Amino acid sequence: MSSSTAPRVRRAASSGIGEASGEVLRDIPLPPYVTGEDTQFAVRAVVVHAPRRWSGGVVCRNDASPHPCRLHRWGTRVLALRGLRAAEIAALIERGDPTAVVPPPDRPA
């Protein structure tokens, strides 16, 4: 037995699913309703995980996975639920500000 008190973590056995086969991980679940905090996380996700051209094609600027990555897809879906159109989401990405504030949705009277 080791004299170290630090816990040891064993690497999980590889199942082989999705690693070499190129399978895409499932999408991140959407929140039951979109709050202002969800919207800010979504803005950060789409800006930080924006597309970048690379020699092998278009990849995520943050983690070099094939674009659109899971977080970019999640952020886009959350912003669409918040009422933003595709052009408005593209403008946020182009602006490049992960702290940009999205105005609250218009509420009918």
C-alpha positions in Angstrom: 0.0 0.0 0.0 1.2 3.5 -0.8 2.1 5.9 1.9 0.6 8.8 0.0 -2.7 10.1 1.2 -3.7 11.5 -2.1 -6.5 9.4 -3.7 -5.6 7.7 -6.9 -7.8 7.9 -9.9 -7.7 5.2 -12.5 -8.5 6.0 -16.1 -11.8 4.5 -17.2 -11.5 1.7 -19.7 -12.1 2.8 -23.2 -15.3 1.5 -24.7 -14.1 2.4 -28.2 -17.5 4.0 -29.0 -17.2 7.3 -30.7 -13.4 7.5 -30.5 -12.2 6.2 -33.8 -15.5 5.8 -35.5 -16.1 9.6 -35.7 -19.4 9.5 -33.9 -20.6 12.8 -32.6 -21.4 13.2 -28.9 -25.0 13.9 -28.1 -26.1 17.4 -27.8 -26.2 19.2 -24.4 -29.8 19.3 -23.1 -31.5 22.6 -23.2 -32.8 24.3 -20.1 -36.5 24.0 -19.4 -36.9 27.7 -19.9 -34.2 30.2 -20.9 -33.1 32.7 -18.3 -30.9 35.7 -18.6 -28.1 33.7 -17.1 -28.6 31.0 -19.7 -28.5 33.6 -22.4 -25.2 35.0 -21.2 -23.7 31.5 -21.1 -25.0 30.9 -24.6 -23.4 34.1 -25.9 -20.1 33.1 -24.4 -20.4 29.6 -25.9 -21.1 30.8 -29.5 -18.3 33.4 -29.3 -15.6 31.3 -27.7 -16.5 28.2 -29.8 -16.7 30.2 -33.1 -15.6 28.5 -36.4 -12.0 28.8 -37.5 -10.6 27.7 -40.9 -7.8 25.2 -40.6 -5.9 23.0 -43.0 -8.2 20.1 -42.2 -11.4 22.1 -42.6 -13.4 24.3 -40.3 -12.8 23.6 -36.6 -13.8 25.0 -33.2 -11.6 28.0 -32.3 -11.5 26.8 -28.7 -10.8 23.1 -28.8 -10.1 22.3 -32.4 -13.0 19.8 -32.7 -15.0 19.7 -35.9 -17.2 22.8 -36.1 -19.9 23.3 -34.8 -18.9 21.7 -31.5 -21.4 20.7 -28.8 -21.2 24.0 -26.9 -21.6 26.1 -30.1 -24.7 24.1 -31.1 -26.1 24.4 -27.5 -25.5 28.2 -27.5 -27.1 28.6 -30.9 -30.2 26.7 -29.8 -30.5 28.6 -26.5 -30.2 32.0 -28.3 -32.8 30.8 -30.9 -35.2 29.9 -28.0 -34.5 33.4 -26.6 -35.8 34.8 -29.9 -32.7 35.7 -31.7 -32.6 35.2 -35.5 -29.7 33.4 -37.2 -28.4 36.8 -38.5 -28.4 38.2 -35.0 -26.5 35.2 -33.7 -24.0 35.5 -36.6 -23.5 39.2 -35.7 -22.7 38.3 -32.1 -20.1 35.8 -33.3 -18.6 38.4 -35.7 -18.5 41.0 -32.9 -16.4 38.5 -30.8 -17.5 39.8 -27.4 -18.3 36.9 -25.1 -19.7 39.4 -22.6 -22.2 41.0 -25.0 -25.6 41.6 -23.4 -28.6 40.3 -25.3 -31.7 42.4 -24.7 -34.6 40.7 -23.0 -37.3 39.3 -25.4 -40.2 41.5 -26.2 -43.3 40.5 -24.3 -46.7 41.0 -26.0 -49.0 43.2 -23.9 
